[in-house]
Amino acid sequence: MSTVARPVAFQGRGLSEVVNELTDEVRELYTADEVPWVIGYSGGKDSTAVLQLVWLALQGLPPEQRSKPVHVISTDTLVENPIVAAWVSQSLETMKKAAEEQGLPIEPHRLTPKVEDTFWVNLIGRGYPAPRPKFRWCTERMKIKPSNRFIRQVVRRHGEAILVLGIRKAESQARARAMAKHEKRRVRDRLSPNGNLPNSLVYSPIEDWTNDEVWAFLMQQANPWGYKNKDLLTMYQGASSDSECPLVVDDTTPSCGDSRFGCWTCTLVDQDKSMTAMIQNDPEQKKWMRPLLTLRNELDDVSTEKETRDFRRMNGRVQLFNDRIIQGPYTQKAREDWLRKLLRAQAHVRKEGPEEARNIELITMGELHEIRRIWVFKKHEVEDILPRIYEEETGEKFPGQDLDQSLVIRANEIDLLRKICGDDEIHFTMVRELLAVEREYRTKTRRKGLYEALEKVIQKGFYENKEDALEFAQLKEAITASGVRTEAADQPQALTLDEETDAPS
């Protein structure tokens, strides 16, 4: 027979007593100085609980003491779970209106990454492979940088900032260790130094709460800005495999705290349990999300990487690990395929999804423009194929402006080049890039660096195929290991522009 676990952090006290104690603490900290507050809000249970505590505390202050702003920041990576993203967006709108009506200095802000830092610009544009634990390129660009940029702006204006976060020790052992480390350097009760941002402190009012204590608070305390916490509970229930969220549990019963919402494209986990559960628990209403889950699983499929990724790194070099080639960025064909699949998924969601998803942007127009720019001007894919892909997959004309025609090769010229090169893709891409580099430098008043740029392209296209590249890389490693330094150990034996050849200039 299982025993019912009582709240631990509450230490036998009632919910109202704990809430009153915390709101008094919040009011004391808030009125102690003029340092502005920044609350991290994701729309999840922990950040909602923290924001409610601060909101309730400010309601208890006389208007003249509500003197400094409380910024509520929510970072939208642009690849958030669509249901959660809609929830957060609507919550921020409701919050802004309620704060104005109640005379509270609470200012909501929706933050997004810069276009060059978004998921699709890096994956489809630059060709970064889907994120992995050892190549986690996404979190810093999409989540940390936007929030840090905002906090630094607050610090520049006011000299300091206090971050109010819903972090809890019960989340994980790693989180508990990190919080314990910062506790030792606290300057005041619950105010810990922020190791990443100078002149900012972290306040964590619910650090000792358990999952069930968070839910008990949210279910018993009405949301002060008018949003329904029961709807939040329903969303968590829909993202749990057993479709349940017990609030009073035994030691073996999982809680709703195990429902993790995040980017629908995330490949840092084995599977997207929350989206999978949402579809399974409500197959008729959530079937419109299936193409997203399918695309996410395809991104996570490592068995296709030998076909979808180049055998050269971004800089054109070939690197080995245990005598095997380390795969590089996605190939041009793979990037074009990812874009087509994404646009098809977007069209499906707009057609089959609920009313609030009819205008959804799985990829923004700003991202499409940036991807096009990278393809043509950085990767020298001068056939400029993105507008055609967009029109074929959406049935609409691409709204972008025409590119500089002096840098774009006409379709009939590309067809002729392909015919000349035959099936030799490496030869084709090398000649195409050489033409693009020459055209780029033709428009410049000074052509300094042209020879170096051309030589770099030649070295990248030096290999006959992947097997030839592997053989050369192994030879280079063997020469290096033997201690013999030759020109062959430093670079492929492509002809430099200073060498004489029998070929006409």
C-alpha positions in Angstrom: 0.0 0.0 0.0 1.5 3.3 -1.1 1.8 6.2 1.3 0.9 9.8 0.4 3.8 12.1 0.4 3.3 15.5 2.1 5.0 18.6 0.9 8.6 18.8 2.0 9.6 22.4 1.3 6.5 23.6 3.0 7.5 21.8 6.1 4.0 21.1 7.2 2.8 24.7 6.8 -0.3 25.5 4.8 -0.1 27.0 1.3 -1.5 30.4 2.3 1.2 30.7 5.0 4.0 29.9 2.6 2.6 32.3 -0.1 2.2 35.1 2.5 5.7 34.7 3.6 7.1 34.7 0.1 5.0 37.7 -1.1 6.3 39.6 2.0 9.9 38.7 1.0 9.2 39.8 -2.6 7.9 43.2 -1.4 10.9 43.7 0.9 13.4 42.9 -1.9 11.5 45.0 -4.4 11.3 48.2 -2.3 14.9 47.8 -1.0 16.5 49.6 -3.9 16.0 51.0 -7.4 17.4 48.1 -9.3 15.0 46.9 -12.0 13.7 43.3 -12.1 13.7 41.0 -15.1 11.5 37.9 -14.8 12.2 35.0 -17.1 8.8 33.6 -18.4 8.5 30.6 -20.6 4.7 30.0 -20.0 5.5 26.8 -18.1 4.5 26.0 -14.6 7.6 27.2 -12.7 7.9 30.6 -14.4 4.1 31.1 -14.1 4.3 30.4 -10.4 7.1 32.9 -9.9 5.4 35.6 -11.9 2.2 35.0 -9.9 4.1 35.5 -6.6 5.6 38.7 -7.9 2.3 40.0 -9.2 0.5 39.2 -5.9 3.3 41.0 -4.0 3.1 44.1 -6.1 -0.7 44.2 -5.8 -0.1 44.4 -2.0 2.0 47.6 -2.3 0.6 51.1 -2.4 0.8 52.7 -5.8 3.5 55.1 -4.8 5.9 52.2 -3.9 5.5 50.5 -7.3 8.4 52.7 -8.5 10.6 50.5 -10.7 9.8 48.4 -13.7 9.5 44.6 -13.7 10.3 43.3 -17.2 8.8 40.0 -18.1 10.9 38.4 -20.9 9.9 35.4 -23.0 12.3 34.1 -25.6 10.6 32.7 -28.7 13.2 30.6 -30.6 10.8 30.6 -33.6 10.8 26.8 -33.5 8.8 26.4 -30.2 6.1 23.8 -29.9 3.3 25.6 -31.8 0.7 25.0 -29.0 3.0 26.3 -26.3 4.1 29.3 -28.5 0.4 30.2 -29.0 -0.2 29.9 -25.3 2.7 32.1 -24.4 1.9 34.7 -27.0 -1.7 35.0 -25.8 -0.6 35.1 -22.2 1.8 38.0 -22.9 -1.0 40.0 -24.5 -3.4 39.3 -21.6 -0.6 40.2 -19.1 0.1 43.5 -20.7 -3.5 44.6 -20.7 -4.1 43.4 -17.1 -0.9 45.2 -15.8 -2.1 48.5 -17.4 -5.6 48.1 -15.9 -4.2 47.2 -12.4 -1.6 50.0 -12.4 1.3 47.6 -12.1 4.8 48.3 -13.5 5.0 44.9 -15.3 6.2 45.1 -18.9 6.0 41.9 -21.0 8.6 41.5 -23.8 8.7 38.8 -26.5 12.3 38.2 -27.6 13.5 36.4 -30.7 17.0 35.6 -32.0 18.6 37.7 -34.7 17.8 36.3 -38.2 21.4 35.1 -38.6 21.1 33.1 -35.4 17.8 31.2 -36.1 17.6 27.4 -36.4 16.7 27.3 -40.1 19.2 29.9 -41.2 22.0 27.8 -39.6 20.7 24.4 -40.7 19.2 25.1 -44.2 21.3 28.2 -44.9 24.8 27.4 -43.6 24.3 23.7 -43.6 24.9 23.1 -39.9 23.9 19.5 -39.1 21.1 18.9 -36.7 22.2 19.7 -33.1 23.9 17.0 -31.1 25.2 17.0 -27.5 28.7 17.5 -28.7 27.7 20.1 -31.3 25.0 22.1 -29.4 25.1 25.1 -31.6 21.4 26.1 -31.1 20.9 27.0 -27.4 23.5 29.8 -27.3 22.3 31.4 -30.5 18.5 31.0 -30.0 17.8 31.2 -26.3 20.8 32.7 -24.4 21.8 35.5 -26.7 18.4 37.2 -27.0 17.8 37.2 -23.2 21.4 38.2 -22.4 21.2 41.0 -25.0 18.0 42.4 -23.3 19.5 42.1 -19.8 22.7 43.9 -20.8 20.5 46.7 -22.1 18.8 47.0 -18.8 22.2 46.9 -17.0 23.6 49.7 -19.3 20.6 51.9 -18.5 20.4 51.3 -14.8 23.8 49.9 -13.7 22.3 46.7 -12.3 19.5 44.2 -12.7 17.9 41.4 -10.6 16.8 38.3 -12.5 13.8 36.5 -11.1 13.8 32.9 -12.2 11.7 29.8 -11.6 14.7 27.5 -11.1 14.2 24.8 -8.5 16.6 22.3 -6.9 14.2 19.5 -7.5 14.5 19.8 -11.3 17.7 17.8 -11.5 20.8 16.9 -9.6 22.9 19.2 -11.9 20.6 22.1 -11.2 20.7 21.5 -7.4 24.6 21.4 -7.5 24.8 24.6 -9.5 22.4 26.4 -7.2 24.2 25.2 -4.1 27.5 26.5 -5.6 26.0 30.0 -6.2 24.4 30.0 -2.7 27.8 30.2 -1.1 28.4 33.6 -2.7 25.1 35.1 -1.9 25.1 38.8 -0.9 21.5 38.7 0.5 18.9 36.1 1.2 18.1 34.2 -2.1 20.1 36.7 -4.2 22.9 34.8 -6.0 25.6 36.1 -8.3 25.1 35.6 -12.0 28.2 34.0 -13.4 27.5 34.9 -17.0 26.3 38.5 -16.7 28.2 41.1 -14.6 26.2 43.5 -12.4 23.2 41.1 -12.2 21.9 39.0 -9.4 19.5 36.0 -9.5 16.5 35.7 -7.2 14.9 32.2 -7.1 11.8 32.4 -4.7 10.6 28.8 -5.3 14.0 27.1 -5.3 12.9 24.6 -2.6 9.5 23.8 -4.0 8.7 20.4 -5.5 6.7 19.8 -8.7 3.6 19.0 -6.7 3.9 22.1 -4.5 4.1 24.2 -7.7 0.9 22.6 -9.0 -0.9 23.0 -5.7 -0.1 26.7 -5.7 -1.3 27.2 -9.3 -4.5 25.2 -8.8 -5.4 27.0 -5.5 -4.3 30.5 -6.4 -6.2 32.3 -9.2 -4.0 33.7 -11.9 -3.9 37.4 -11.2 -3.6 38.5 -14.9 -6.7 36.5 -15.9 -5.2 33.5 -17.6 -6.5 30.1 -16.6 -4.1 27.9 -14.8 -6.4 24.9 -15.4 -5.7 25.3 -19.1 -2.0 25.2 -18.3 -2.6 21.9 -16.4 -4.5 20.6 -19.4 -1.6 21.4 -21.7 0.8 19.5 -19.4 -1.6 16.6 -19.2 -1.8 16.4 -23.0 2.0 16.3 -23.1 2.3 13.4 -20.7 2.2 9.8 -22.0 -0.3 8.7 -19.3 -2.4 11.9 -19.8 -2.4 12.4 -16.0 -0.9 15.0 -13.7 -1.4 13.9 -10.1 -0.9 16.7 -7.5 -0.6 14.5 -4.5 1.5 11.4 -5.3 3.4 8.6 -3.8 7.2 8.3 -4.2 7.0 6.3 -7.5 4.3 8.3 -9.3 5.6 10.7 -12.1 4.5 14.3 -12.0 3.5 16.8 -14.7 7.0 18.2 -14.1 8.3 15.5 -16.4 6.5 17.1 -19.4 9.2 19.1 -21.1 8.2 21.7 -23.6 10.8 23.1 -26.0 11.7 23.4 -29.7 9.8 21.0 -31.9 13.0 20.6 -33.9 15.1 19.5 -31.0 17.4 16.6 -31.7 19.3 16.8 -28.4 16.8 14.3 -26.9 16.0 10.8 -28.1 12.5 11.7 -29.0 10.0 14.6 -28.6 7.9 13.0 -25.8 5.7 16.0 -25.3 4.6 16.4 -29.0 4.3 12.6 -29.4 2.0 12.5 -26.3 0.0 15.4 -27.5 -0.8 13.7 -30.8 -1.4 10.3 -29.1 -3.7 11.7 -26.4 -5.8 13.8 -28.9 -5.3 12.2 -32.4 -8.2 13.9 -34.1 -7.5 17.5 -32.8 -3.7 17.3 -33.0 -3.1 15.3 -36.2 -2.1 18.5 -37.9 1.1 18.3 -35.9 2.2 15.0 -37.4 4.3 16.5 -40.2 6.3 18.5 -37.6 7.0 15.3 -35.7 7.9 13.5 -38.9 10.3 16.2 -40.0 11.9 16.3 -36.5 12.5 12.6 -36.6 14.1 12.8 -40.0 16.5 15.5 -38.7 17.4 13.1 -35.9 18.1 10.1 -38.2 21.9 9.7 -38.2 21.7 6.8 -40.7 21.2 9.2 -43.6 24.1 11.5 -42.8 26.6 9.9 -45.2 24.3 10.8 -48.0 23.1 14.2 -46.7 26.4 15.7 -45.5 29.6 16.7 -47.3 32.8 14.8 -46.7 34.6 18.2 -46.3 34.3 20.6 -43.4 33.0 24.1 -43.8 36.5 25.4 -44.7 36.9 22.6 -47.3 39.4 20.5 -45.3 39.0 16.8 -44.8 39.4 15.6 -41.2 39.6 12.1 -39.8 38.7 10.4 -36.6 39.8 6.8 -36.0 40.8 6.7 -39.7 37.3 7.7 -40.8 36.1 11.0 -42.3 34.3 13.4 -40.1 31.2 14.5 -42.0 30.8 18.2 -42.7 27.8 20.4 -43.4 24.7 19.4 -45.3 25.1 19.2 -49.0 23.3 21.6 -51.4 20.8 18.9 -52.3 20.1 18.0 -48.7 19.6 21.7 -47.7 17.2 22.1 -50.6 15.3 19.0 -49.5 15.0 20.3 -45.9 13.5 23.5 -47.2 11.0 21.7 -49.4 9.9 19.5 -46.5 9.6 22.5 -44.2 7.5 24.4 -46.6 5.3 21.4 -47.2 4.8 21.0 -43.4 3.9 24.7 -43.1 1.3 24.3 -45.9 -0.2 21.3 -44.2 -0.4 23.0 -40.8 -2.0 26.1 -42.4 -4.6 23.9 -44.1 -5.4 21.3 -41.5 -4.6 23.1 -38.2 -6.9 25.1 -35.9 -7.9 28.6 -36.6 -5.0 30.1 -34.7 -2.5 28.0 -36.8 -3.8 29.1 -40.2 -1.2 31.8 -40.6 1.6 30.0 -38.8 5.2 30.6 -40.0 7.4 27.6 -39.4 10.0 29.6 -41.2 9.7 33.4 -41.5 10.2 35.4 -44.7 13.2 37.1 -43.1 14.8 33.7 -42.7 14.1 32.8 -46.3 15.8 36.0 -47.5 18.8 35.3 -45.3 19.1 31.7 -46.5 18.9 32.9 -50.1 21.7 35.4 -49.5 23.9 32.8 -47.9 23.3 30.3 -50.7 24.1 32.8 -53.5 26.8 35.0 -51.9 28.5 32.8 -49.3 28.2 29.3 -50.8 28.3 30.6 -54.4 25.2 28.6 -55.4 24.6 31.2 -58.1 21.7 29.5 -59.8 19.6 31.2 -57.1 17.2 28.3 -56.7 15.3 29.3 -53.5 12.6 31.4 -55.2 11.8 28.5 -57.5 11.6 26.0 -54.5 9.3 28.5 -52.7 7.0 28.9 -55.7 6.8 25.1 -56.4 6.0 24.2 -52.8 3.6 27.1 -51.9 2.1 27.9 -55.2 2.9 31.6 -54.6 5.5 33.9 -56.1 8.5 34.5 -53.9 8.2 38.1 -52.6 12.0 38.8 -52.6 13.7 41.3 -54.9 15.8 40.2 -57.8 19.5 39.7 -56.9 22.4 41.5 -58.6 22.3 39.8 -62.0 26.0 40.3 -62.4 26.5 37.7 -59.6 23.9 35.2 -60.8 24.5 32.7 -63.6 21.5 32.1 -65.9 19.7 28.8 -65.9 20.9 27.9 -69.4 24.5 28.5 -68.5 24.1 26.3 -65.4 22.6 23.6 -67.6 25.5 23.8 -70.0 28.0 23.6 -67.2 26.3 20.5 -65.8 26.3 18.9 -69.2 30.1 19.6 -69.6 30.8 18.2 -66.1 28.6 15.2 -66.4 28.2 13.3 -63.2 31.2 14.8 -61.6 29.5 16.9 -58.9 32.8 18.0 -57.3 34.1 19.4 -60.6 30.7 21.1 -61.3 30.6 22.9 -57.9 34.3 23.9 -58.2 33.9 25.5 -61.6 30.7 27.1 -60.5 32.4 28.6 -57.5 35.4 29.8 -59.5 33.0 31.6 -61.9 31.2 33.1 -58.9 34.4 34.3 -57.2 35.6 35.9 -60.5 32.3 37.7 -61.0 32.3 38.9 -57.4 35.8 40.4 -57.7 35.0 41.8 -61.1 32.6 44.4 -59.5 35.3 45.5 -57.0 37.5 48.5 -57.5 40.4 46.6 -56.0 40.9 42.9 -56.7 43.3 42.2 -53.9 42.7 38.7 -52.6 41.3 37.3 -55.8 44.2 34.8 -56.3 43.9 33.5 -52.7 40.1 33.1 -53.1 40.5 31.2 -56.3 43.2 28.9 -54.9 41.0 28.1 -51.9 38.2 27.0 -54.2 40.7 24.8 -56.2 42.0 23.2 -53.1 38.4 22.4 -51.9 37.6 20.8 -55.3 41.0 19.0 -55.5 39.5 15.5 -54.8 38.0 13.1 -57.4 35.6 11.8 -54.8 35.1 10.9 -51.2 37.4 7.8 -51.4 40.2 10.0 -52.9 39.8 12.5 -50.1 40.0 9.7 -47.5 43.1 8.3 -49.1 44.8 11.8 -49.2 43.8 12.5 -45.5 45.3 9.2 -44.4 48.5 9.9 -46.3 48.7 13.3 -44.8 48.3 11.9 -41.3 50.9 9.2 -42.0 53.4 11.8 -43.2 52.7 14.1 -40.1 53.1 11.1 -37.8 56.4 10.2 -39.3 57.7 13.7 -38.6 58.5 14.4 -42.2 57.3 17.9 -43.3 56.5 18.2 -46.9 54.2 20.3 -49.0 51.9 17.4 -49.4 51.4 17.3 -45.6 50.1 20.9 -45.6 47.7 21.1 -48.5 46.3 19.2 -51.5 48.6 19.3 -54.5 46.4 21.6 -56.5 48.2 23.9 -58.9 48.8 27.4 -57.5 48.3 30.4 -59.6 52.1 31.0 -59.7 52.8 27.6 -61.4 53.1 27.3 -65.1 50.8 25.0 -67.0 50.1 24.0 -70.5 46.5 25.2 -70.2 45.6 28.6 -71.8 45.0 31.4 -69.3 
